[in-house]
Amino acid sequence: MRLYLLALNPTDSVTEGFLPAASRLGLDVTVLTDQPDAHRRAYPEIDVLECDVRDVRAVVTRISTHHHPDAVFSNSDHLQTQTALAAAYFGLPGKDWRAALRTKDKAEMRRHLAAAGVDTVWSAEVTTPEDAAGLDAPFPCVVKPRDGVASEDVVLVSQPRELAARCGEILGRRPGTTLVVEEFLPGELFTVETLGDGRVRHVLGGFHTRLSPPPHFIEERMTFVPAHPEPVLTQVLAQLDALGVGFGACHTEFVVHAGRARIIEVNYRAIGDQCDLLLARLLRIPLFEHILRTHAGEPLPHDLGARREDAARLDYPCATIPGQLVEAPEPAELTVDGVHLTYRPLRRVGERHEVYRTNRDYLGVLRAVGSDRAAVDRASAAFLAGQRWEIRP
């Protein structure tokens, strides 16, 4: 069977998750990407073809002039609509392109949820600083790119002058971008991870997210939540149903305040930043294989056999100043007091970076899994305290 995998830059999810899973399943993989050299360096044994993957017409042409497709798949936030359309064109299983579009487009998501009567959030679209200055927005409010990811250029603002200034800054860096301004939704931030085949939907659990102090929204720690309270989960799943989400993997972020659950954003793909790698180990299921089988047309089992008794968390040491990384820990794999720790650097010593106020500031990621929550917290804190990251301005 031939799997076409659409990608932009190489990611841990693809390199360590989906490609090994495809190999175990015996799939012939062709990666379509607009960055072929980076992918060939990452996995030289995989067939990689250059393609303007943001253009579904180019994707269809590239596939049609290569091998017959049996599955078309992507784990990129930016490519879900194109992938869904390509799969539909070839008569293959895939997501509804309309659901993929309305989850990617944050303004359309708000409009659709309001029209469905499941949640209404004040929001407006902005393309110029003058648009922002004329808004009668509720404060505090949040500014974000309509099609953004990873909290990049997401900022909390507290008054009109600041709103216009922030929009001007972002649009100056990202000309042609459409911004969404929406009311700030208070509450604790969580995720829910789901996997479906259009017939059955499994809830894999979720995470409790610790964010950086305002005005930015950098995810600094993710703590596994085996099961959300039933009333909360019911509210979130109703919103996903209204959006048409139900096929393949989905990573949904939401807040809970006074018992009310409200979606922040829906990423219609598997969770990233190595949370998916942790989930596969934690739940003890072939997660990546299940996702690929779904896109190949195989039904999911009614019981995945997922194990949720263990505790887990991920920590992301972040750069707080711009400069060159001159000292950092090496990769590590160890067990401490029954807690399995995996540390992976995300930035090489010698590299120079600005501060982005997003997950591009991550210096590394620590994954921890153990049978006891307190032991996981102790082992994670002790490991991080024993490491040194030095940045020279």
NORHUFEN-V731037 format. One record per backbone hydrogen bond with DSSP energy under -1.0 kcal/mol. NH is the residue of the N-H (numbers start at 1). CO is the residue of the C=O. If there is no record, write none. Layout:
NH|CO / NH|CO
This chain:
3|28 / 4|71 / 5|30 / 6|73 / 7|32 / 15|11 / 16|12 / 18|13 / 19|14 / 21|17 / 22|18 / 23|19 / 24|20 / 25|21 / 26|23 / 27|22 / 28|1 / 30|3 / 31|47 / 32|5 / 33|49 / 39|35 / 40|36 / 41|37 / 42|38 / 43|39 / 46|43 / 49|31 / 51|33 / 53|51 / 55|52 / 59|55 / 60|56 / 61|57 / 62|58 / 63|59 / 64|60 / 65|61 / 66|63 / 70|2 / 71|2 / 73|4 / 83|79 / 84|80 / 85|81 / 86|82 / 87|83 / 88|84 / 89|85 / 90|86 / 91|88 / 92|87 / 100|96 / 101|97 / 102|98 / 103|99 / 104|100 / 105|101 / 106|146 / 109|105 / 110|106 / 111|107 / 112|108 / 113|109 / 114|110 / 115|111 / 116|112 / 117|114 / 118|113 / 119|113 / 124|181 / 126|179 / 132|128 / 133|129 / 134|130 / 135|132 / 141|157 / 142|182 / 143|155 / 144|180 / 146|178 / 148|145 / 152|149 / 154|151 / 155|143 / 156|215 / 157|141 / 163|159 / 164|160 / 165|161 / 166|162 / 167|163 / 168|164 / 169|165 / 170|166 / 171|167 / 172|168 / 173|169 / 174|170 / 177|174 / 179|126 / 180|144 / 181|124 / 182|142 / 183|122 / 184|140 / 188|256 / 190|254 / 191|207 / 192|252 / 193|205 / 194|250 / 195|202 / 196|248 / 197|200 / 198|246 / 202|195 / 204|193 / 206|225 / 208|223 / 209|189 / 210|221 / 212|218 / 220|210 / 221|210 / 222|314 / 223|208 / 224|312 / 225|206 / 233|229 / 234|230 / 235|231 / 236|232 / 237|233 / 238|234 / 239|235 / 240|236 / 241|237 / 242|238 / 243|239 / 245|240 / 248|196 / 250|194 / 251|267 / 252|192 / 253|265 / 254|190 / 255|262 / 256|188 / 257|260 / 260|257 / 262|255 / 264|253 / 265|253 / 267|251 / 269|267 / 275|272 / 278|274 / 279|275 / 280|276 / 281|277 / 282|278 / 283|279 / 285|280 / 287|285 / 290|286 / 291|287 / 292|288 / 293|289 / 294|290 / 295|291 / 296|292 / 297|294 / 298|293 / 307|283 / 311|370 / 313|368 / 314|222 / 315|366 / 316|220 / 319|361 / 323|353 / 324|392 / 325|351 / 326|390 / 327|390 / 332|343 / 334|341 / 336|339 / 339|336 / 340|369 / 341|334 / 342|367 / 343|332 / 344|365 / 346|363 / 347|363 / 350|325 / 351|348 / 353|323 / 359|150 / 361|358 / 362|359 / 363|317 / 365|344 / 366|315 / 367|342 / 368|313 / 369|340 / 370|311 / 376|372 / 377|373 / 378|374 / 379|375 / 380|376 / 381|377 / 382|378 / 383|379 / 384|380 / 385|381 / 386|382 / 387|384 / 390|327 / 392|324
